């Protein structure tokens, strides 16, 4: 790299480029794992011509089995770069925590959300800053330059999506490859939105989710794969998810070797609380005075050179300590190993597959 990263938007500057710098400059090459775990879906649960109510019942019954998802054995990657080891936890009510590291440098990325706010911290993002925004201020904040949809979209993408029975849904139609598409219209923080949800025509799990604005422009997409049936709950969850935000030219992929369903072995209060990184500024993206910082390669303020976070990243099961340059001290991060139809009330009963 020549030290000059050309970007087309503040989004790329603040988040995309920073993650690229992590995986290209400071990461030990971690190849995407090739998992051999057999996906077990179970028998067919939808008829050849299911009604809207049938599809919603199956999707929502599966989702109702899941209170939380947790893994310390995942990878996160962006196109054209090595992968980062990742810990991932998600729970209902907008709770999310993603932390990624490299074996050489330790903690590199910390993104999270709770019922009040969301945040992100990228170690190589200049200037050294932890950014946050309260959910109720998202629609009118600079956060939309960085994350074009509310972080709750990530929870839907990763396996917690449901059909809201009080929203307007189209009857299911067949896609070119025989799956089912349902279009949902609703009003989001930025105005009228449409969500296209692609559902497996036989077993009823979600394959794709595409979000469009009022002009029909694609805002976000999530493609799920390698679905797996948890033997304890019967829930079907994706182990591979590709997420794309076209307007920002940013995409990332999660590969999960094994989920723990409804079992987070950590204090949820600490896990879903915004962390404190000593020496790093804390910036509210809803502040009207917020300005995008300098791009990598330009002049950016520093606090004591290149500070190293010393916060103990609480919540994930500890593993062998991450290796780090001697001058930085040990890492505090454990090694990670969807024409309007009548409203349909979703069943919350357990659907066995």
C-alpha positions as CSV (number, residue, x, y, z in Angstrom):
1,X,0.0,0.0,0.0
2,X,1.3,3.5,-0.8
3,X,-0.2,5.1,2.3
4,X,-2.9,7.0,0.3
5,X,-6.4,5.5,0.4
6,X,-8.8,7.1,-2.0
7,X,-12.4,7.2,-0.9
8,X,-15.7,8.5,-2.3
9,X,-17.7,9.1,0.9
10,X,-17.3,9.6,4.6
11,X,-18.6,6.1,5.1
12,X,-15.7,4.6,3.3
13,X,-13.3,6.9,5.2
14,X,-14.6,6.1,8.6
15,X,-15.4,2.4,8.5
16,X,-14.6,0.6,5.2
17,X,-11.1,1.9,4.8
18,X,-10.4,1.4,8.5
19,X,-11.4,-2.3,8.3
20,X,-9.4,-2.7,5.1
21,X,-6.4,-1.3,6.9
22,X,-6.8,-3.7,9.7
23,X,-7.0,-6.8,7.5
24,X,-4.4,-5.7,5.0
25,X,-1.8,-4.0,7.2
26,X,-1.9,-5.5,10.6
27,X,-3.6,-8.9,10.3
28,X,-2.0,-12.2,10.3
29,X,-3.4,-13.9,7.1
30,X,-6.4,-15.9,8.3
31,X,-7.9,-17.8,5.5
32,X,-11.7,-18.3,5.4
33,X,-12.5,-21.6,7.0
34,X,-14.0,-24.4,5.0
35,X,-16.4,-26.1,7.3
36,X,-17.6,-29.6,6.8
37,X,-20.5,-29.5,9.2
38,X,-23.6,-31.0,7.5
39,X,-26.6,-28.7,7.3
40,X,-29.6,-30.6,8.7
41,X,-32.9,-28.9,7.8
42,X,-35.5,-31.5,8.5
43,X,-38.6,-32.4,6.5
44,X,-40.7,-30.2,4.3
45,X,-43.0,-27.8,6.2
46,X,-44.6,-25.8,3.3
47,X,-47.0,-27.0,0.7
48,X,-46.5,-26.5,-3.0
49,X,-48.7,-23.4,-3.0
50,X,-48.5,-22.0,0.6
51,X,-50.6,-19.0,1.6
52,X,-49.1,-15.9,3.1
53,X,-50.3,-16.9,6.5
54,X,-48.6,-20.3,6.1
55,X,-45.2,-18.7,5.2
56,X,-45.4,-16.2,8.0
57,X,-46.3,-18.8,10.6
58,X,-43.3,-21.0,9.7
59,X,-40.8,-18.1,9.6
60,X,-42.0,-16.6,12.8
61,X,-42.3,-19.9,14.6
62,X,-38.7,-20.6,13.8
63,X,-37.6,-17.1,14.9
64,X,-39.5,-17.5,18.1
65,X,-37.3,-20.4,19.1
66,X,-34.3,-18.0,19.2
67,X,-33.8,-15.6,22.1
68,X,-30.1,-15.2,21.4
69,X,-27.2,-16.3,19.3
70,X,-23.6,-16.4,20.4
71,X,-20.2,-17.6,19.0
72,X,-16.6,-17.2,19.7
73,X,-15.6,-19.2,16.6
74,X,-16.4,-16.9,13.6
75,X,-14.6,-14.9,11.0
76,X,-15.4,-11.5,9.5
77,X,-14.1,-10.6,6.0
78,X,-14.3,-7.9,3.4
79,X,-13.7,-8.5,-0.3
80,X,-10.1,-8.8,-1.3
81,X,-8.6,-9.2,2.2
82,X,-7.8,-11.8,4.8
83,X,-10.4,-12.6,7.4
84,X,-10.5,-11.4,11.1
85,X,-11.3,-13.7,14.0
86,X,-14.6,-12.6,15.5
87,X,-16.8,-13.0,18.6
88,X,-20.4,-12.3,17.9
89,X,-23.5,-12.1,20.2
90,X,-27.0,-11.0,19.4
91,X,-30.2,-10.8,21.4
92,X,-33.7,-9.4,21.0
93,X,-34.3,-5.7,21.6
94,X,-31.4,-4.4,19.4
95,X,-28.7,-6.1,21.4
96,X,-25.6,-6.9,19.4
97,X,-21.9,-7.2,20.0
98,X,-19.2,-7.9,17.4
99,X,-15.5,-7.9,18.3
100,X,-12.8,-8.9,15.9
101,X,-9.0,-9.3,16.4
102,X,-5.9,-10.5,14.7
103,X,-3.4,-12.9,16.3
104,X,-0.6,-10.4,16.0
105,X,-2.2,-7.1,17.1
106,X,-5.1,-8.1,19.3
107,X,-8.4,-6.2,19.4
108,X,-9.1,-4.3,16.1
109,X,-12.9,-3.9,15.8
110,X,-15.7,-3.4,18.4
111,X,-19.2,-2.8,17.2
112,X,-22.3,-3.0,19.4
113,X,-25.9,-2.0,20.1
114,X,-28.3,-2.1,23.0
115,X,-31.8,-0.8,23.4
116,X,-30.6,2.8,23.8
117,X,-27.7,3.3,21.4
118,X,-25.1,1.7,19.1
119,X,-21.4,2.3,18.7
120,X,-18.3,1.3,16.7
121,X,-14.6,1.4,17.4
122,X,-11.9,0.6,14.9
123,X,-8.4,0.6,16.3
124,X,-6.8,1.8,13.1
125,X,-9.4,4.5,12.3
126,X,-7.8,7.9,12.6
127,X,-8.3,9.9,14.7
128,X,-8.6,7.4,17.6
129,X,-12.3,7.6,18.4
130,X,-15.2,5.6,19.6
131,X,-18.3,6.7,17.8
132,X,-21.9,6.2,19.1
133,X,-25.5,7.3,18.4
134,X,-28.8,6.9,20.2
135,X,-31.3,5.0,18.2
136,X,-34.0,7.7,18.4
137,X,-31.6,10.2,16.8
138,X,-30.3,7.9,14.0
139,X,-32.6,9.2,11.2
140,X,-31.3,12.8,11.5
141,X,-27.7,12.1,12.5
142,X,-24.4,11.8,10.7
143,X,-24.5,8.1,11.6
144,X,-26.5,7.5,8.4
145,X,-23.3,8.4,6.5
146,X,-21.6,5.5,8.1
147,X,-24.4,2.9,8.6
148,X,-27.2,3.5,6.1
149,X,-29.7,1.4,8.0
150,X,-30.4,1.0,11.7
151,X,-28.2,-1.6,13.3
152,X,-31.3,-3.7,14.0
153,X,-31.0,-4.7,10.3
154,X,-27.9,-6.7,11.3
155,X,-29.9,-8.7,13.8
156,X,-32.5,-9.5,11.1
157,X,-29.7,-10.4,8.7
158,X,-28.0,-12.8,11.2
159,X,-31.0,-14.8,12.0
160,X,-33.6,-13.0,14.1
161,X,-35.9,-11.7,11.3
162,X,-39.7,-12.0,11.6
163,X,-42.7,-10.8,9.7
164,X,-44.5,-8.1,11.6
165,X,-48.3,-9.1,11.4
166,X,-49.2,-5.4,11.6
167,X,-47.3,-4.5,8.5
168,X,-48.5,-4.9,4.9
169,X,-47.2,-8.0,3.1
170,X,-47.8,-9.2,-0.5
171,X,-48.9,-12.7,-1.2
172,X,-45.9,-15.0,-1.9
173,X,-44.7,-15.2,-5.5
174,X,-42.2,-17.6,-7.1
175,X,-38.7,-16.5,-7.8
176,X,-36.9,-17.7,-10.9
177,X,-35.3,-20.5,-9.0
178,X,-38.5,-21.6,-7.3
179,X,-38.3,-20.0,-3.9
180,X,-40.9,-17.7,-2.4
181,X,-40.7,-13.9,-2.4
182,X,-42.8,-11.7,0.0
183,X,-42.7,-7.9,-0.2
184,X,-43.4,-5.9,2.9
185,X,-44.2,-2.1,2.9
186,X,-43.7,0.0,6.0
187,X,-42.6,3.4,7.2
188,X,-39.1,3.6,8.5
189,X,-37.2,6.5,10.1
190,X,-36.3,7.9,6.6
191,X,-39.9,7.4,5.1
192,X,-41.6,4.6,3.1
193,X,-39.6,1.5,2.7
194,X,-40.0,-1.9,1.0
195,X,-38.4,-5.1,2.1
196,X,-38.2,-8.2,-0.2
197,X,-37.8,-11.4,1.7
198,X,-36.8,-14.6,-0.1
199,X,-37.9,-17.8,1.7
200,X,-36.9,-21.4,1.0
201,X,-40.0,-22.9,-0.6
202,X,-39.8,-26.2,1.2
203,X,-38.5,-25.6,4.7
204,X,-39.4,-21.9,5.2
205,X,-36.1,-20.4,6.4
206,X,-35.0,-17.0,5.1
207,X,-32.5,-17.0,2.3
208,X,-32.3,-13.3,1.3
209,X,-33.5,-9.9,2.6
210,X,-33.4,-6.7,0.4
211,X,-34.3,-3.3,1.6
212,X,-35.4,-0.5,-0.8
213,X,-36.2,3.1,-0.2
214,X,-39.2,5.1,-1.6
215,X,-37.5,5.5,-4.9
216,X,-36.9,1.8,-5.3
217,X,-33.1,2.2,-4.6
218,X,-31.5,-0.8,-2.9
219,X,-30.3,0.3,0.5
220,X,-29.1,-3.0,2.0
221,X,-29.0,-6.7,1.2
222,X,-28.4,-9.8,3.3
223,X,-27.7,-13.2,1.7
224,X,-27.8,-16.2,4.1
225,X,-26.3,-19.6,3.6
226,X,-25.2,-22.8,5.2
227,X,-28.3,-23.0,7.3
228,X,-28.0,-25.3,10.3
229,X,-30.6,-26.8,12.6
230,X,-29.8,-26.5,16.3
231,X,-30.5,-29.9,17.9
232,X,-31.5,-28.4,21.3
233,X,-34.1,-25.9,20.1
234,X,-35.0,-27.1,16.6
235,X,-34.2,-23.6,15.3
236,X,-32.7,-23.2,11.9
237,X,-30.0,-20.5,11.7
238,X,-27.6,-19.4,9.0
239,X,-23.9,-19.9,9.5
240,X,-22.8,-17.7,6.6
241,X,-24.2,-14.2,6.0
242,X,-23.1,-11.7,3.3
243,X,-24.2,-8.1,4.0
244,X,-24.0,-5.3,1.4
245,X,-24.7,-1.6,1.6
246,X,-24.6,-0.5,-2.1
247,X,-24.6,3.3,-1.6
248,X,-21.4,3.1,0.5
249,X,-19.7,0.4,-1.6
250,X,-19.2,-1.6,1.5
251,X,-19.9,-5.3,2.1
252,X,-18.8,-7.8,4.7
253,X,-19.3,-11.5,5.3
254,X,-19.6,-13.5,8.5
255,X,-18.8,-17.2,8.7
256,X,-19.8,-19.0,11.9
257,X,-18.5,-22.4,12.7
258,X,-20.9,-23.1,15.5
259,X,-23.7,-21.0,17.1
260,X,-24.8,-21.3,20.7
261,X,-28.5,-20.8,20.7
262,X,-30.2,-19.3,23.7
263,X,-27.0,-19.5,25.7
264,X,-24.8,-16.5,26.2
265,X,-22.2,-17.4,28.9
266,X,-21.5,-13.8,29.8
267,X,-23.0,-11.0,31.9
268,X,-25.5,-9.4,29.4
269,X,-25.3,-6.0,31.1
270,X,-21.6,-5.8,30.6
271,X,-21.7,-7.5,27.2
272,X,-24.1,-5.0,25.7
273,X,-22.8,-1.9,27.3
274,X,-20.7,0.6,25.3
275,X,-17.1,0.0,26.3
276,X,-14.5,2.5,27.6
277,X,-11.2,2.7,25.8
278,X,-8.8,5.0,27.8
279,X,-7.1,7.5,25.6
280,X,-9.7,7.4,22.9
281,X,-12.2,10.2,22.2
282,X,-15.9,9.5,22.4
283,X,-18.0,11.2,19.7
284,X,-21.8,11.4,19.4
285,X,-22.7,11.1,15.7
286,X,-26.0,12.9,16.4
287,X,-24.0,16.1,17.4
288,X,-24.8,18.7,14.8
289,X,-21.2,19.9,15.0
290,X,-19.8,16.5,14.0
291,X,-17.4,16.6,11.1
292,X,-15.8,13.6,9.3
293,X,-12.2,13.2,10.3
294,X,-9.2,13.2,8.0
295,X,-8.8,10.2,5.7
296,X,-6.0,7.8,6.3
297,X,-2.8,9.2,4.7
298,X,-3.8,12.7,5.7
299,X,-3.2,14.6,9.0
300,X,-5.3,13.3,11.8
301,X,-5.1,14.1,15.5
302,X,-3.5,11.6,17.8
303,X,-3.6,11.2,21.6
304,X,-0.2,10.1,22.8
305,X,1.0,8.7,19.5
306,X,-0.9,5.5,18.6
307,X,-2.7,4.5,21.7
308,X,-3.5,1.0,22.6
309,X,-6.8,0.2,24.2
310,X,-6.4,-1.2,27.6
311,X,-10.1,-1.9,28.4
312,X,-10.8,-5.4,29.3
313,X,-13.4,-6.6,26.7
314,X,-15.8,-8.3,29.1
315,X,-18.2,-11.1,28.3
316,X,-16.7,-13.6,25.9
317,X,-15.1,-16.8,27.2
318,X,-11.4,-16.2,27.5
319,X,-8.9,-18.1,25.4
320,X,-5.2,-18.0,24.9
321,X,-3.9,-14.4,25.1
322,X,-3.6,-12.7,21.7
323,X,0.0,-11.9,20.7
324,X,0.9,-8.3,20.4
325,X,4.1,-6.2,20.1
326,X,5.9,-5.9,23.3
327,X,5.5,-2.2,23.5
328,X,1.7,-2.4,23.5
329,X,1.1,-4.8,26.3
330,X,-1.2,-7.8,26.2
331,X,-4.5,-7.7,24.5
332,X,-7.6,-7.6,26.6
333,X,-9.7,-9.6,24.1
334,X,-10.0,-13.3,24.4
335,X,-9.1,-15.2,21.3
336,X,-12.3,-15.9,19.2
337,X,-11.9,-19.3,17.9
338,X,-37.9,-9.6,5.0
339,X,-51.0,-5.9,-3.2
340,X,-51.5,-5.5,0.6
341,X,-53.2,-8.4,2.4
342,X,-55.1,-8.6,5.6
343,X,-53.0,-8.6,8.7
344,X,-51.9,-12.1,9.8
345,X,-51.0,-12.7,13.5
346,X,-48.0,-14.8,13.7
347,X,-48.0,-18.0,15.8
348,X,-45.5,-18.1,18.6
349,X,-45.8,-21.8,19.1
350,X,-42.9,-24.1,18.5
351,X,-42.5,-25.4,15.0
352,X,-40.5,-28.6,14.9
353,X,-38.5,-29.3,11.7
